Amino acid sequence: MAHFAKIEDNLVTQVIVVDNSDILDGDGNESETLGVEICQNLLGGTWVQTSYNGNIRKNYAGIGYTY
């Protein structure tokens, strides 16, 4: 599962999960861009991918965290 964080005024206000199969590009690779588009279409706003294990952007973006 891929996690995406909504950023408002440099604060994380929401974190949602998107199924990995929904963010695969034409070559079968996970695409942050596709995930961001899904989040924006569903909920609007500015989104970035985050991860619990620190593989993406080093630290997990939890609600209330500064981004």
PQR file of N, CA, C, O and H, with PARSE charges and radii, in Angstrom:
ATOM      1  N   MET A   1       0.833  -1.178   0.000 -0.4000 1.5000
ATOM      2  CA  MET A   1       0.000   0.000   0.000 -0.0000 2.0000
ATOM      3  C   MET A   1       0.877   1.240   0.000  0.5500 1.7000
ATOM      4  O   MET A   1       1.912   1.292   0.665 -0.5500 1.4000
ATOM      5  N   ALA A   2       0.446   2.230  -0.754 -0.4000 1.5000
ATOM      6  CA  ALA A   2       1.176   3.493  -0.839 -0.0000 2.0000
ATOM      7  C   ALA A   2       0.452   4.533   0.012  0.5500 1.7000
ATOM      8  O   ALA A   2      -0.777   4.608   0.001 -0.5500 1.4000
ATOM      9  H   ALA A   2      -0.395   2.188  -1.294  0.4000 1.0000
ATOM     10  N   HIS A   3       1.211   5.322   0.737 -0.4000 1.5000
ATOM     11  CA  HIS A   3       0.655   6.359   1.604 -0.0000 2.0000
ATOM     12  C   HIS A   3       0.916   7.724   0.980  0.5500 1.7000
ATOM     13  O   HIS A   3       2.005   7.999   0.474 -0.5500 1.4000
ATOM     14  H   HIS A   3       2.210   5.261   0.745  0.4000 1.0000
ATOM     15  N   PHE A   4      -0.107   8.570   1.028 -0.4000 1.5000
ATOM     16  CA  PHE A   4       0.005   9.921   0.494 -0.0000 2.0000
ATOM     17  C   PHE A   4      -0.472  10.906   1.550  0.5500 1.7000
ATOM     18  O   PHE A   4      -1.478  10.681   2.223 -0.5500 1.4000
ATOM     19  H   PHE A   4      -0.991   8.347   1.439  0.4000 1.0000
ATOM     20  N   ALA A   5       0.275  12.011   1.683 -0.4000 1.5000
ATOM     21  CA  ALA A   5      -0.013  13.020   2.696 -0.0000 2.0000
ATOM     22  C   ALA A   5      -0.482  14.306   2.032  0.5500 1.7000
ATOM     23  O   ALA A   5       0.108  14.770   1.056 -0.5500 1.4000
ATOM     24  H   ALA A   5       1.092  12.194   1.136  0.4000 1.0000
ATOM     25  N   LYS A   6      -1.554  14.874   2.579 -0.4000 1.5000
ATOM     26  CA  LYS A   6      -2.048  16.167   2.108 -0.0000 2.0000
ATOM     27  C   LYS A   6      -1.327  17.260   2.875  0.5500 1.7000
ATOM     28  O   LYS A   6      -1.237  17.220   4.102 -0.5500 1.4000
ATOM     29  H   LYS A   6      -2.033  14.497   3.372  0.4000 1.0000
ATOM     30  N   ILE A   7      -0.812  18.244   2.135 -0.4000 1.5000
ATOM     31  CA  ILE A   7      -0.037  19.338   2.730 -0.0000 2.0000
ATOM     32  C   ILE A   7      -0.824  20.640   2.583  0.5500 1.7000
ATOM     33  O   ILE A   7      -1.211  21.026   1.480 -0.5500 1.4000
ATOM     34  H   ILE A   7      -0.886  18.278   1.138  0.4000 1.0000
ATOM     35  N   GLU A   8      -1.052  21.307   3.712 -0.4000 1.5000
ATOM     36  CA  GLU A   8      -1.703  22.614   3.712 -0.0000 2.0000
ATOM     37  C   GLU A   8      -0.915  23.545   4.619  0.5500 1.7000
ATOM     38  O   GLU A   8      -0.714  23.247   5.796 -0.5500 1.4000
ATOM     39  H   GLU A   8      -0.738  20.993   4.608  0.4000 1.0000
ATOM     40  N   ASP A   9      -0.468  24.672   4.076 -0.4000 1.5000
ATOM     41  CA  ASP A   9       0.316  25.640   4.847 -0.0000 2.0000
ATOM     42  C   ASP A   9       1.488  24.969   5.561  0.5500 1.7000
ATOM     43  O   ASP A   9       1.743  25.229   6.737 -0.5500 1.4000
ATOM     44  H   ASP A   9      -0.631  24.914   3.120  0.4000 1.0000
ATOM     45  N   ASN A  10       2.200  24.097   4.830 -0.4000 1.5000
ATOM     46  CA  ASN A  10       3.385  23.384   5.329 -0.0000 2.0000
ATOM     47  C   ASN A  10       3.095  22.400   6.457  0.5500 1.7000
ATOM     48  O   ASN A  10       4.017  21.976   7.154 -0.5500 1.4000
ATOM     49  H   ASN A  10       1.993  23.886   3.874  0.4000 1.0000
ATOM     50  N   LEU A  11       1.831  22.029   6.650 -0.4000 1.5000
ATOM     51  CA  LEU A  11       1.464  21.038   7.653 -0.0000 2.0000
ATOM     52  C   LEU A  11       0.767  19.854   6.983  0.5500 1.7000
ATOM     53  O   LEU A  11       0.028  20.024   6.014 -0.5500 1.4000
ATOM     54  H   LEU A  11       1.082  22.373   6.084  0.4000 1.0000
ATOM     55  N   VAL A  12       1.011  18.661   7.510 -0.4000 1.5000
ATOM     56  CA  VAL A  12       0.333  17.472   7.034 -0.0000 2.0000
ATOM     57  C   VAL A  12      -1.041  17.441   7.709  0.5500 1.7000
ATOM     58  O   VAL A  12      -1.134  17.390   8.936 -0.5500 1.4000
ATOM     59  H   VAL A  12       1.611  18.524   8.297  0.4000 1.0000
ATOM     60  N   THR A  13      -2.103  17.470   6.903 -0.4000 1.5000
ATOM     61  CA  THR A  13      -3.458  17.513   7.454 -0.0000 2.0000
ATOM     62  C   THR A  13      -4.221  16.210   7.268  0.5500 1.7000
ATOM     63  O   THR A  13      -5.250  15.995   7.909 -0.5500 1.4000
ATOM     64  H   THR A  13      -2.028  17.511   5.906  0.4000 1.0000
ATOM     65  N   GLN A  14      -3.719  15.334   6.386 -0.4000 1.5000
ATOM     66  CA  GLN A  14      -4.418  14.083   6.125 -0.0000 2.0000
ATOM     67  C   GLN A  14      -3.432  13.104   5.511  0.5500 1.7000
ATOM     68  O   GLN A  14      -2.540  13.506   4.764 -0.5500 1.4000
ATOM     69  H   GLN A  14      -2.883  15.510   5.865  0.4000 1.0000
ATOM     70  N   VAL A  15      -3.581  11.836   5.817 -0.4000 1.5000
ATOM     71  CA  VAL A  15      -2.794  10.775   5.189 -0.0000 2.0000
ATOM     72  C   VAL A  15      -3.765   9.691   4.748  0.5500 1.7000
ATOM     73  O   VAL A  15      -4.595   9.227   5.530 -0.5500 1.4000
ATOM     74  H   VAL A  15      -4.305  11.509   6.425  0.4000 1.0000
ATOM     75  N   ILE A  16      -3.652   9.291   3.478 -0.4000 1.5000
ATOM     76  CA  ILE A  16      -4.524   8.237   2.971 -0.0000 2.0000
ATOM     77  C   ILE A  16      -3.678   7.135   2.332  0.5500 1.7000
ATOM     78  O   ILE A  16      -2.501   7.327   2.029 -0.5500 1.4000
ATOM     79  H   ILE A  16      -2.978   9.668   2.842  0.4000 1.0000
ATOM     80  N   VAL A  17      -4.301   5.994   2.141 -0.4000 1.5000
ATOM     81  CA  VAL A  17      -3.644   4.843   1.531 -0.0000 2.0000
ATOM     82  C   VAL A  17      -4.244   4.618   0.148  0.5500 1.7000
ATOM     83  O   VAL A  17      -5.462   4.653  -0.032 -0.5500 1.4000
ATOM     84  H   VAL A  17      -5.257   5.838   2.388  0.4000 1.0000
ATOM     85  N   VAL A  18      -3.359   4.386  -0.831 -0.4000 1.5000
ATOM     86  CA  VAL A  18      -3.782   4.076  -2.192 -0.0000 2.0000
ATOM     87  C   VAL A  18      -3.196   2.709  -2.534  0.5500 1.7000
ATOM     88  O   VAL A  18      -2.019   2.453  -2.282 -0.5500 1.4000
ATOM     89  H   VAL A  18      -2.371   4.358  -0.685  0.4000 1.0000
ATOM     90  N   ASP A  19      -4.007   1.847  -3.099 -0.4000 1.5000
ATOM     91  CA  ASP A  19      -3.544   0.513  -3.470 -0.0000 2.0000
ATOM     92  C   ASP A  19      -2.437   0.614  -4.515  0.5500 1.7000
ATOM     93  O   ASP A  19      -2.542   1.380  -5.474 -0.5500 1.4000
ATOM     94  H   ASP A  19      -4.963   2.055  -3.303  0.4000 1.0000
ATOM     95  N   ASN A  20      -1.382  -0.161  -4.321 -0.4000 1.5000
ATOM     96  CA  ASN A  20      -0.248  -0.129  -5.251 -0.0000 2.0000
ATOM     97  C   ASN A  20      -0.669  -0.374  -6.694  0.5500 1.7000
ATOM     98  O   ASN A  20      -0.104   0.221  -7.612 -0.5500 1.4000
ATOM     99  H   ASN A  20      -1.297  -0.783  -3.543  0.4000 1.0000
ATOM    100  N   SER A  21      -1.652  -1.241  -6.905 -0.4000 1.5000
ATOM    101  CA  SER A  21      -2.068  -1.551  -8.272 -0.0000 2.0000
ATOM    102  C   SER A  21      -2.691  -0.343  -8.972  0.5500 1.7000
ATOM    103  O   SER A  21      -2.749  -0.297 -10.201 -0.5500 1.4000
ATOM    104  H   SER A  21      -2.111  -1.724  -6.159  0.4000 1.0000
ATOM    105  N   ASP A  22      -3.153   0.627  -8.198 -0.4000 1.5000
ATOM    106  CA  ASP A  22      -3.765   1.825  -8.784 -0.0000 2.0000
ATOM    107  C   ASP A  22      -2.741   2.859  -9.233  0.5500 1.7000
ATOM    108  O   ASP A  22      -3.090   3.814  -9.928 -0.5500 1.4000
ATOM    109  H   ASP A  22      -3.106   0.590  -7.199  0.4000 1.0000
ATOM    110  N   ILE A  23      -1.474   2.680  -8.843 -0.4000 1.5000
ATOM    111  CA  ILE A  23      -0.471   3.683  -9.196 -0.0000 2.0000
ATOM    112  C   ILE A  23       0.631   3.112 -10.088  0.5500 1.7000
ATOM    113  O   ILE A  23       1.747   3.630 -10.118 -0.5500 1.4000
ATOM    114  H   ILE A  23      -1.190   1.905  -8.278  0.4000 1.0000
ATOM    115  N   LEU A  24       0.308   2.047 -10.810 -0.4000 1.5000
ATOM    116  CA  LEU A  24       1.284   1.467 -11.725 -0.0000 2.0000
ATOM    117  C   LEU A  24       1.237   2.183 -13.065  0.5500 1.7000
ATOM    118  O   LEU A  24       0.162   2.420 -13.616 -0.5500 1.4000
ATOM    119  H   LEU A  24      -0.599   1.626 -10.786  0.4000 1.0000
ATOM    120  N   ASP A  25       2.419   2.528 -13.589 -0.4000 1.5000
ATOM    121  CA  ASP A  25       2.484   3.163 -14.901 -0.0000 2.0000
ATOM    122  C   ASP A  25       2.428   2.092 -15.990  0.5500 1.7000
ATOM    123  O   ASP A  25       2.251   0.912 -15.687 -0.5500 1.4000
ATOM    124  H   ASP A  25       3.292   2.336 -13.142  0.4000 1.0000
ATOM    125  N   GLY A  26       2.573   2.484 -17.227 -0.4000 1.5000
ATOM    126  CA  GLY A  26       2.492   1.580 -18.359 -0.0000 2.0000
ATOM    127  C   GLY A  26       3.534   0.483 -18.361  0.5500 1.7000
ATOM    128  O   GLY A  26       3.353  -0.548 -19.009 -0.5500 1.4000
ATOM    129  H   GLY A  26       2.717   3.443 -17.473  0.4000 1.0000
ATOM    130  N   ASP A  27       4.641   0.700 -17.630 -0.4000 1.5000
ATOM    131  CA  ASP A  27       5.710  -0.302 -17.542 -0.0000 2.0000
ATOM    132  C   ASP A  27       5.585  -1.175 -16.300  0.5500 1.7000
ATOM    133  O   ASP A  27       6.427  -2.042 -16.063 -0.5500 1.4000
ATOM    134  H   ASP A  27       4.788   1.538 -17.103  0.4000 1.0000
ATOM    135  N   GLY A  28       4.531  -0.951 -15.500 -0.4000 1.5000
ATOM    136  CA  GLY A  28       4.336  -1.740 -14.293 -0.0000 2.0000
ATOM    137  C   GLY A  28       5.088  -1.242 -13.081  0.5500 1.7000
ATOM    138  O   GLY A  28       5.190  -1.951 -12.080 -0.5500 1.4000
ATOM    139  H   GLY A  28       3.848  -0.247 -15.693  0.4000 1.0000
ATOM    140  N   ASN A  29       5.625  -0.011 -13.154 -0.4000 1.5000
ATOM    141  CA  ASN A  29       6.352   0.581 -12.028 -0.0000 2.0000
ATOM    142  C   ASN A  29       5.431   1.511 -11.246  0.5500 1.7000
ATOM    143  O   ASN A  29       4.577   2.183 -11.825 -0.5500 1.4000
ATOM    144  H   ASN A  29       5.542   0.566 -13.967  0.4000 1.0000
ATOM    145  N   GLU A  30       5.610   1.545  -9.923 -0.4000 1.5000
ATOM    146  CA  GLU A  30       4.834   2.476  -9.108 -0.0000 2.0000
ATOM    147  C   GLU A  30       5.204   3.904  -9.466  0.5500 1.7000
ATOM    148  O   GLU A  30       6.380   4.224  -9.640 -0.5500 1.4000
ATOM    149  H   GLU A  30       6.304   1.000  -9.453  0.4000 1.0000
ATOM    150  N   SER A  31       4.198   4.760  -9.574 -0.4000 1.5000
ATOM    151  CA  SER A  31       4.404   6.149  -9.961 -0.0000 2.0000
ATOM    152  C   SER A  31       3.783   7.076  -8.924  0.5500 1.7000
ATOM    153  O   SER A  31       2.572   7.052  -8.702 -0.5500 1.4000
ATOM    154  H   SER A  31       3.243   4.500  -9.432  0.4000 1.0000
ATOM    155  N   GLU A  32       4.622   7.890  -8.293 -0.4000 1.5000
ATOM    156  CA  GLU A  32       4.116   8.871  -7.341 -0.0000 2.0000
ATOM    157  C   GLU A  32       3.167   9.840  -8.047  0.5500 1.7000
ATOM    158  O   GLU A  32       2.153  10.245  -7.480 -0.5500 1.4000
ATOM    159  H   GLU A  32       5.606   7.909  -8.473  0.4000 1.0000
ATOM    160  N   THR A  33       3.496  10.205  -9.272 -0.4000 1.5000
ATOM    161  CA  THR A  33       2.670  11.144 -10.024 -0.0000 2.0000
ATOM    162  C   THR A  33       1.246  10.632 -10.177  0.5500 1.7000
ATOM    163  O   THR A  33       0.294  11.390  -9.994 -0.5500 1.4000
ATOM    164  H   THR A  33       4.320   9.875  -9.733  0.4000 1.0000
ATOM    165  N   LEU A  34       1.088   9.356 -10.511 -0.4000 1.5000
ATOM    166  CA  LEU A  34      -0.258   8.778 -10.637 -0.0000 2.0000
ATOM    167  C   LEU A  34      -0.987   8.803  -9.303  0.5500 1.7000
ATOM    168  O   LEU A  34      -2.182   9.094  -9.258 -0.5500 1.4000
ATOM    169  H   LEU A  34       1.861   8.740 -10.660  0.4000 1.0000
ATOM    170  N   GLY A  35      -0.287   8.502  -8.219 -0.4000 1.5000
ATOM    171  CA  GLY A  35      -0.899   8.541  -6.892 -0.0000 2.0000
ATOM    172  C   GLY A  35      -1.346   9.928  -6.498  0.5500 1.7000
ATOM    173  O   GLY A  35      -2.427  10.105  -5.936 -0.5500 1.4000
ATOM    174  H   GLY A  35       0.683   8.265  -8.256  0.4000 1.0000
ATOM    175  N   VAL A  36      -0.514  10.914  -6.791 -0.4000 1.5000
ATOM    176  CA  VAL A  36      -0.859  12.304  -6.494 -0.0000 2.0000
ATOM    177  C   VAL A  36      -2.096  12.707  -7.290  0.5500 1.7000
ATOM    178  O   VAL A  36      -2.986  13.369  -6.756 -0.5500 1.4000
ATOM    179  H   VAL A  36       0.364  10.771  -7.248  0.4000 1.0000
ATOM    180  N   GLU A  37      -2.160  12.315  -8.558 -0.4000 1.5000
ATOM    181  CA  GLU A  37      -3.331  12.636  -9.387 -0.0000 2.0000
ATOM    182  C   GLU A  37      -4.606  12.024  -8.812  0.5500 1.7000
ATOM    183  O   GLU A  37      -5.654  12.670  -8.801 -0.5500 1.4000
ATOM    184  H   GLU A  37      -1.437  11.777  -8.992  0.4000 1.0000
ATOM    185  N   ILE A  38      -4.524  10.789  -8.338 -0.4000 1.5000
ATOM    186  CA  ILE A  38      -5.684  10.136  -7.731 -0.0000 2.0000
ATOM    187  C   ILE A  38      -6.149  10.922  -6.507  0.5500 1.7000
ATOM    188  O   ILE A  38      -7.339  11.194  -6.355 -0.5500 1.4000
ATOM    189  H   ILE A  38      -3.673  10.264  -8.347  0.4000 1.0000
ATOM    190  N   CYS A  39      -5.219  11.281  -5.647 -0.4000 1.5000
ATOM    191  CA  CYS A  39      -5.551  12.028  -4.426 -0.0000 2.0000
ATOM    192  C   CYS A  39      -6.166  13.384  -4.763  0.5500 1.7000
ATOM    193  O   CYS A  39      -7.163  13.781  -4.159 -0.5500 1.4000
ATOM    194  H   CYS A  39      -4.251  11.060  -5.770  0.4000 1.0000
ATOM    195  N   GLN A  40      -5.579  14.090  -5.718 -0.4000 1.5000
ATOM    196  CA  GLN A  40      -6.098  15.400  -6.102 -0.0000 2.0000
ATOM    197  C   GLN A  40      -7.495  15.289  -6.699  0.5500 1.7000
ATOM    198  O   GLN A  40      -8.361  16.116  -6.415 -0.5500 1.4000
ATOM    199  H   GLN A  40      -4.769  13.768  -6.208  0.4000 1.0000
ATOM    200  N   ASN A  41      -7.718  14.274  -7.522 -0.4000 1.5000
ATOM    201  CA  ASN A  41      -9.038  14.098  -8.126 -0.0000 2.0000
ATOM    202  C   ASN A  41     -10.095  13.757  -7.085  0.5500 1.7000
ATOM    203  O   ASN A  41     -11.241  14.190  -7.203 -0.5500 1.4000
ATOM    204  H   ASN A  41      -7.015  13.601  -7.754  0.4000 1.0000
ATOM    205  N   LEU A  42      -9.727  12.992  -6.077 -0.4000 1.5000
ATOM    206  CA  LEU A  42     -10.676  12.596  -5.036 -0.0000 2.0000
ATOM    207  C   LEU A  42     -10.919  13.694  -4.008  0.5500 1.7000
ATOM    208  O   LEU A  42     -12.054  13.942  -3.602 -0.5500 1.4000
ATOM    209  H   LEU A  42      -8.796  12.640  -5.981  0.4000 1.0000
ATOM    210  N   LEU A  43      -9.814  14.361  -3.583 -0.4000 1.5000
ATOM    211  CA  LEU A  43      -9.912  15.238  -2.419 -0.0000 2.0000
ATOM    212  C   LEU A  43      -9.368  16.647  -2.629  0.5500 1.7000
ATOM    213  O   LEU A  43      -9.473  17.486  -1.735 -0.5500 1.4000
ATOM    214  H   LEU A  43      -8.891  14.159  -3.912  0.4000 1.0000
ATOM    215  N   GLY A  44      -8.787  16.918  -3.802 -0.4000 1.5000
ATOM    216  CA  GLY A  44      -8.202  18.233  -4.054 -0.0000 2.0000
ATOM    217  C   GLY A  44      -6.957  18.456  -3.212  0.5500 1.7000
ATOM    218  O   GLY A  44      -6.595  17.611  -2.394 -0.5500 1.4000
ATOM    219  H   GLY A  44      -8.702  16.236  -4.528  0.4000 1.0000
ATOM    220  N   GLY A  45      -6.314  19.576  -3.407 -0.4000 1.5000
ATOM    221  CA  GLY A  45      -5.170  19.952  -2.590 -0.0000 2.0000
ATOM    222  C   GLY A  45      -3.829  19.477  -3.107  0.5500 1.7000
ATOM    223  O   GLY A  45      -3.706  18.991  -4.231 -0.5500 1.4000
ATOM    224  H   GLY A  45      -6.609  20.263  -4.071  0.4000 1.0000
ATOM    225  N   THR A  46      -2.839  19.628  -2.268 -0.4000 1.5000
ATOM    226  CA  THR A  46      -1.454  19.278  -2.574 -0.0000 2.0000
ATOM    227  C   THR A  46      -1.099  18.000  -1.841  0.5500 1.7000
ATOM    228  O   THR A  46      -1.285  17.901  -0.628 -0.5500 1.4000
ATOM    229  H   THR A  46      -2.938  20.023  -1.355  0.4000 1.0000
ATOM    230  N   TRP A  47      -0.584  17.010  -2.581 -0.4000 1.5000
ATOM    231  CA  TRP A  47      -0.279  15.700  -2.023 -0.0000 2.0000
ATOM    232  C   TRP A  47       1.143  15.281  -2.347  0.5500 1.7000
ATOM    233  O   TRP A  47       1.673  15.626  -3.403 -0.5500 1.4000
ATOM    234  H   TRP A  47      -0.434  17.090  -3.566  0.4000 1.0000
ATOM    235  N   VAL A  48       1.768  14.528  -1.428 -0.4000 1.5000
ATOM    236  CA  VAL A  48       3.076  13.912  -1.650 -0.0000 2.0000
ATOM    237  C   VAL A  48       3.028  12.485  -1.121  0.5500 1.7000
ATOM    238  O   VAL A  48       2.263  12.166  -0.210 -0.5500 1.4000
ATOM    239  H   VAL A  48       1.338  14.248  -0.570  0.4000 1.0000
ATOM    240  N   GLN A  49       3.855  11.640  -1.708 -0.4000 1.5000
ATOM    241  CA  GLN A  49       3.927  10.266  -1.214 -0.0000 2.0000
ATOM    242  C   GLN A  49       4.839  10.218   0.000  0.5500 1.7000
ATOM    243  O   GLN A  49       5.828  10.947   0.070 -0.5500 1.4000
ATOM    244  H   GLN A  49       4.476  11.899  -2.447  0.4000 1.0000
ATOM    245  N   THR A  50       4.509   9.368   0.943 -0.4000 1.5000
ATOM    246  CA  THR A  50       5.310   9.185   2.149 -0.0000 2.0000
ATOM    247  C   THR A  50       5.380   7.691   2.445  0.5500 1.7000
ATOM    248  O   THR A  50       4.630   6.914   1.854 -0.5500 1.4000
ATOM    249  H   THR A  50       3.705   8.776   0.885  0.4000 1.0000
ATOM    250  N   SER A  51       6.258   7.278   3.342 -0.4000 1.5000
ATOM    251  CA  SER A  51       6.348   5.856   3.671 -0.0000 2.0000
ATOM    252  C   SER A  51       6.764   5.662   5.119  0.5500 1.7000
ATOM    253  O   SER A  51       7.548   6.436   5.668 -0.5500 1.4000
ATOM    254  H   SER A  51       6.867   7.909   3.822  0.4000 1.0000
ATOM    255  N   TYR A  52       6.224   4.613   5.726 -0.4000 1.5000
ATOM    256  CA  TYR A  52       6.555   4.283   7.112 -0.0000 2.0000
ATOM    257  C   TYR A  52       8.015   3.884   7.260  0.5500 1.7000
ATOM    258  O   TYR A  52       8.637   4.180   8.280 -0.5500 1.4000
ATOM    259  H   TYR A  52       5.587   3.984   5.280  0.4000 1.0000
ATOM    260  N   ASN A  53       8.569   3.215   6.253 -0.4000 1.5000
ATOM    261  CA  ASN A  53       9.925   2.690   6.379 -0.0000 2.0000
ATOM    262  C   ASN A  53      11.002   3.681   5.957  0.5500 1.7000
ATOM    263  O   ASN A  53      12.183   3.333   5.964 -0.5500 1.4000
ATOM    264  H   ASN A  53       8.063   2.974   5.425  0.4000 1.0000
ATOM    265  N   GLY A  54      10.631   4.904   5.590 -0.4000 1.5000
ATOM    266  CA  GLY A  54      11.616   5.931   5.264 -0.0000 2.0000
ATOM    267  C   GLY A  54      12.217   5.814   3.878  0.5500 1.7000
ATOM    268  O   GLY A  54      13.200   6.492   3.580 -0.5500 1.4000
ATOM    269  H   GLY A  54       9.671   5.187   5.584  0.4000 1.0000
ATOM    270  N   ASN A  55      11.660   4.979   3.027 -0.4000 1.5000
ATOM    271  CA  ASN A  55      12.188   4.852   1.664 -0.0000 2.0000
ATOM    272  C   ASN A  55      11.866   6.060   0.801  0.5500 1.7000
ATOM    273  O   ASN A  55      12.541   6.310  -0.197 -0.5500 1.4000
ATOM    274  H   ASN A  55      10.862   4.428   3.268  0.4000 1.0000
ATOM    275  N   ILE A  56      10.846   6.803   1.176 -0.4000 1.5000
ATOM    276  CA  ILE A  56      10.429   7.975   0.411 -0.0000 2.0000
ATOM    277  C   ILE A  56      10.480   9.185   1.329  0.5500 1.7000
ATOM    278  O   ILE A  56       9.767   9.234   2.332 -0.5500 1.4000
ATOM    279  H   ILE A  56      10.297   6.599   1.987  0.4000 1.0000
ATOM    280  N   ARG A  57      11.296  10.137   1.004 -0.4000 1.5000
ATOM    281  CA  ARG A  57      11.452  11.391   1.750 -0.0000 2.0000
ATOM    282  C   ARG A  57      11.915  11.185   3.189  0.5500 1.7000
ATOM    283  O   ARG A  57      11.605  12.005   4.054 -0.5500 1.4000
ATOM    284  H   ARG A  57      11.875  10.097   0.189  0.4000 1.0000
ATOM    285  N   LYS A  58      12.622  10.150   3.452 -0.4000 1.5000
ATOM    286  CA  LYS A  58      13.288   9.855   4.725 -0.0000 2.0000
ATOM    287  C   LYS A  58      12.358   9.670   5.920  0.5500 1.7000
ATOM    288  O   LYS A  58      12.441   8.641   6.591 -0.5500 1.4000
ATOM    289  H   LYS A  58      12.874   9.485   2.750  0.4000 1.0000
ATOM    290  N   ASN A  59      11.471  10.629   6.215 -0.4000 1.5000
ATOM    291  CA  ASN A  59      10.588  10.539   7.378 -0.0000 2.0000
ATOM    292  C   ASN A  59       9.136  10.399   6.947  0.5500 1.7000
ATOM    293  O   ASN A  59       8.712  10.981   5.949 -0.5500 1.4000
ATOM    294  H   ASN A  59      11.404  11.465   5.670  0.4000 1.0000
ATOM    295  N   TYR A  60       8.379   9.617   7.713 -0.4000 1.5000
ATOM    296  CA  TYR A  60       6.947   9.484   7.470 -0.0000 2.0000
ATOM    297  C   TYR A  60       6.263  10.812   7.773  0.5500 1.7000
ATOM    298  O   TYR A  60       6.566  11.458   8.776 -0.5500 1.4000
ATOM    299  H   TYR A  60       8.724   9.143   8.524  0.4000 1.0000
ATOM    300  N   ALA A  61       5.340  11.216   6.903 -0.4000 1.5000
ATOM    301  CA  ALA A  61       4.623  12.471   7.080 -0.0000 2.0000
ATOM    302  C   ALA A  61       3.321  12.205   7.820  0.5500 1.7000
ATOM    303  O   ALA A  61       2.299  11.921   7.196 -0.5500 1.4000
ATOM    304  H   ALA A  61       5.094  10.692   6.088  0.4000 1.0000
ATOM    305  N   GLY A  62       3.350  12.295   9.134 -0.4000 1.5000
ATOM    306  CA  GLY A  62       2.158  12.064   9.950 -0.0000 2.0000
ATOM    307  C   GLY A  62       1.328  13.321  10.104  0.5500 1.7000
ATOM    308  O   GLY A  62       1.836  14.433   9.959 -0.5500 1.4000
ATOM    309  H   GLY A  62       4.180  12.525   9.641  0.4000 1.0000
ATOM    310  N   ILE A  63       0.053  13.142  10.398 -0.4000 1.5000
ATOM    311  CA  ILE A  63      -0.838  14.289  10.587 -0.0000 2.0000
ATOM    312  C   ILE A  63      -0.287  15.194  11.689  0.5500 1.7000
ATOM    313  O   ILE A  63       0.085  14.729  12.766 -0.5500 1.4000
ATOM    314  H   ILE A  63      -0.360  12.239  10.516  0.4000 1.0000
ATOM    315  N   GLY A  64      -0.244  16.488  11.397 -0.4000 1.5000
ATOM    316  CA  GLY A  64       0.288  17.473  12.325 -0.0000 2.0000
ATOM    317  C   GLY A  64       1.767  17.764  12.153  0.5500 1.7000
ATOM    318  O   GLY A  64       2.288  18.717  12.732 -0.5500 1.4000
ATOM    319  H   GLY A  64      -0.546  16.865  10.521  0.4000 1.0000
ATOM    320  N   TYR A  65       2.443  16.950  11.362 -0.4000 1.5000
ATOM    321  CA  TYR A  65       3.870  17.166  11.126 -0.0000 2.0000
ATOM    322  C   TYR A  65       4.066  18.364  10.189  0.5500 1.7000
ATOM    323  O   TYR A  65       3.205  18.660   9.361 -0.5500 1.4000
ATOM    324  H   TYR A  65       2.020  16.175  10.891  0.4000 1.0000
ATOM    325  N   THR A  66       5.177  19.028  10.326 -0.4000 1.5000
ATOM    326  CA  THR A  66       5.555  20.113   9.415 -0.0000 2.0000
ATOM    327  C   THR A  66       6.208  19.501   8.196  0.5500 1.7000
ATOM    328  O   THR A  66       7.026  18.588   8.309 -0.5500 1.4000
ATOM    329  H   THR A  66       5.876  18.787  10.999  0.4000 1.0000
ATOM    330  N   TYR A  67       5.844  20.006   7.034 -0.4000 1.5000
ATOM    331  CA  TYR A  67       6.443  19.531   5.790 -0.0000 2.0000
ATOM    332  C   TYR A  67       7.129  20.669   5.091  0.5500 1.7000
ATOM    333  O   TYR A  67       7.701  20.480   4.017 -0.5500 1.4000
ATOM    334  H   TYR A  67       5.180  20.748   6.943  0.4000 1.0000
TER
END
